[in-house]
Amino acid sequence: MFTWKRRQQELEARVDRLEAQLEAQSRYLAQESARWQSRTADAITELTARFEVSPEQRVKVLLSAVAEDLSAALRRSLADAQEASALKERIQRLFQELEQQVNGGGARQPRTRARLNEVYHAPHTGYVALYFFGGRTDAVRLLMGPTDPPENCVSELDCAAGTNSYAGGVVRKGEYWLAESALGEGSGVRCCFTPIF
C-alpha cells in the first residue's frame, strides 16, 4: 500500500512538472505569437501605406508612364528622321556627282580624230568610231581594256573583204584603246573619239 502511495505521489509530482513546463511553453508561444502578430500588423500597415495613394499621386504616376512612352517614341522618330535626312543627303550628293559627270564632264569635250596603231588613254567615257573614208581598203581591229596595250577586241572592220566598212565601241573612262590597222598610215579608214561623260 505504501508503494502505491509513493507511486501516486511521484506521478502527481511528474504531472505538476509537466503542467509547469506546459504553462511555461504556452507563455513563450503566446509571447512569440504576439510578437509575430505585431510584426505582421506593421508589415501590413507599411504595405497598405505604399499602395494606398491619393488620386493626385495616381495621376502623377500615370502621367509619368505616358511621358516615358512618348519620350521613347519621340527618340525612335528622331532616329528615323536623322536616318532619312542622311539618306536624302546621300541621294542628293550622288545626283550632283552624276549631273557633274553628264553636264561638266566628257559631254563638253570636243571630238578628236585619232591615229591608227596608236594607244590612247580615255580621260572620259566615250565612243570610238571607225569608218571607211575612201582610198586604200584596210582591216582594222578595235581593242580596249585596262592594260597598255589593250587586248580585248570589241569590233572589227574589213572593207577589203567587202563585209563591213564601219566598227565602233564604248570605251570606259580610264581604259586604254587602240585602232589596230593592218595597213597603217596609208589606210582609207578614219577613227574618231567622242567623249560622252
C-alpha positions in Angstrom: 0.0 0.0 0.0 2.9 2.3 0.9 4.4 1.6 -2.6 1.2 2.6 -4.4 1.0 5.8 -2.4 4.6 6.6 -3.2 4.0 5.9 -6.9 0.9 8.1 -6.8 3.0 10.9 -5.3 5.7 10.5 -7.9 3.1 10.6 -10.7 1.5 13.7 -9.2 4.9 15.4 -8.9 5.6 14.4 -12.6 2.2 15.8 -13.7 2.9 19.0 -11.8 6.3 19.4 -13.5 4.7 18.7 -16.9 2.0 21.2 -16.2 4.6 23.8 -15.2 6.6 23.1 -18.4 3.4 23.3 -20.5 2.4 26.6 -18.9 5.9 28.0 -19.5 5.8 26.8 -23.1 2.3 28.3 -23.5 3.6 31.6 -22.2 6.5 31.6 -24.6 4.3 30.7 -27.6 1.9 33.4 -26.6 4.7 35.9 -26.5 6.1 34.8 -29.9 2.6 34.9 -31.3 2.1 38.4 -30.0 5.5 39.4 -31.5 4.6 37.9 -34.9 1.2 39.5 -34.9 2.8 42.8 -34.2 5.4 42.4 -37.0 2.7 41.2 -39.4 0.5 44.2 -38.5 3.4 46.6 -39.0 4.2 45.0 -42.4 0.5 45.2 -43.4 0.4 48.8 -42.3 3.5 49.6 -44.4 2.3 47.8 -47.5 -1.1 49.5 -47.2 0.6 52.9 -46.9 2.6 52.1 -50.0 -0.4 51.0 -52.1 -2.9 53.5 -50.8 -2.0 56.5 -52.8 -4.1 59.6 -53.4 -5.8 60.2 -56.7 -3.3 63.0 -57.4 -0.4 60.6 -56.9 -2.0 58.0 -59.2 -2.4 60.7 -61.9 1.3 61.6 -61.4 2.3 58.0 -61.8 0.2 57.6 -64.9 1.4 60.8 -66.5 5.0 59.8 -65.8 4.4 56.5 -67.5 2.8 58.2 -70.5 5.7 60.7 -70.7 8.2 57.9 -70.7 6.4 56.1 -73.6 6.1 59.4 -75.5 9.8 60.1 -74.9 10.8 56.7 -76.2 8.5 57.1 -79.3 10.0 60.6 -79.9 13.5 59.2 -79.7 12.7 56.5 -82.3 11.1 59.1 -84.6 14.1 61.3 -84.2 16.4 58.5 -85.1 14.2 57.7 -88.2 14.3 61.3 -89.2 18.0 61.5 -88.9 18.4 58.3 -90.9 16.0 59.7 -93.6 17.9 63.0 -93.7 21.3 61.2 -94.1 19.8 59.1 -96.9 18.4 62.3 -98.6 21.8 64.0 -98.4 23.5 60.9 -99.9 21.0 60.8 -102.8 21.5 64.5 -103.4 25.3 64.0 -103.4 25.1 61.1 -105.9 22.7 63.1 -108.1 25.1 66.1 -108.1 28.0 63.8 -109.0 26.1 62.2 -111.8 24.9 65.7 -113.0 28.5 66.9 -113.0 29.6 63.9 -115.0 26.9 64.4 -117.5 27.0 68.2 -117.8 30.5 69.1 -116.8 32.4 66.0 -117.9 33.1 64.5 -121.3 29.9 65.8 -123.0 31.6 69.3 -123.1 34.8 68.0 -124.5 35.4 68.1 -128.3 35.5 65.1 -130.6 39.0 64.2 -131.6 40.4 62.4 -134.6 42.7 59.6 -133.5 45.6 58.0 -135.3 45.6 54.3 -136.2 48.1 51.9 -134.4 48.4 54.4 -131.5 47.4 53.6 -127.9 45.1 56.1 -126.2 44.0 56.5 -122.6 40.4 57.5 -122.3 40.0 60.6 -119.9 36.2 60.3 -120.2 33.8 57.5 -121.1 33.3 57.8 -124.8 32.6 56.2 -128.2 35.2 55.2 -130.7 34.1 55.1 -134.3 36.0 53.6 -137.2 34.7 54.2 -140.7 36.0 53.8 -144.3 36.6 57.3 -145.7 37.9 56.3 -149.1 41.2 55.3 -150.7 43.0 52.2 -149.8 41.0 49.5 -148.1 42.1 48.1 -144.7 41.3 45.6 -141.9 41.1 47.3 -138.5 40.5 45.8 -135.1 39.2 48.0 -132.2 41.0 46.9 -129.0 40.0 48.1 -125.5 40.9 47.2 -121.9 42.7 48.2 -118.7 46.2 47.3 -119.9 48.6 49.2 -122.2 48.4 48.0 -124.9 44.7 46.8 -124.7 44.0 43.2 -125.6 40.2 42.9 -125.9 38.8 43.1 -129.4 35.4 44.7 -129.3 34.7 45.2 -133.0 36.4 44.7 -136.4 36.3 46.5 -139.8 37.3 44.8 -143.0 36.4 47.0 -146.0 38.8 45.0 -148.3 36.7 41.9 -147.9 33.5 43.9 -148.5 31.9 42.6 -145.3 31.7 45.9 -143.4 33.1 49.4 -143.6 32.3 50.5 -140.0 33.2 49.5 -136.5 32.8 51.1 -133.1 32.5 50.6 -129.4 32.2 52.4 -126.0 35.4 52.8 -124.0 35.2 53.4 -120.3 36.9 56.3 -118.5 40.4 55.2 -117.6 40.6 52.4 -120.1 43.1 52.1 -123.0 42.1 51.7 -126.6 43.7 51.1 -129.9 42.6 51.0 -133.5 44.9 48.4 -134.8 45.3 48.7 -138.6 46.9 46.2 -141.0 47.9 49.0 -143.4 48.8 51.8 -141.1 49.3 55.4 -142.3 48.1 54.9 -145.9 44.7 53.4 -144.8 41.5 54.8 -146.0 39.9 54.2 -142.6 39.4 57.1 -140.2 39.0 57.0 -136.4 37.1 59.4 -134.2 36.7 59.5 -130.4 33.5 61.2 -129.0 33.5 61.9 -125.2 30.2 61.1 -123.6 30.6 61.7 -119.9 
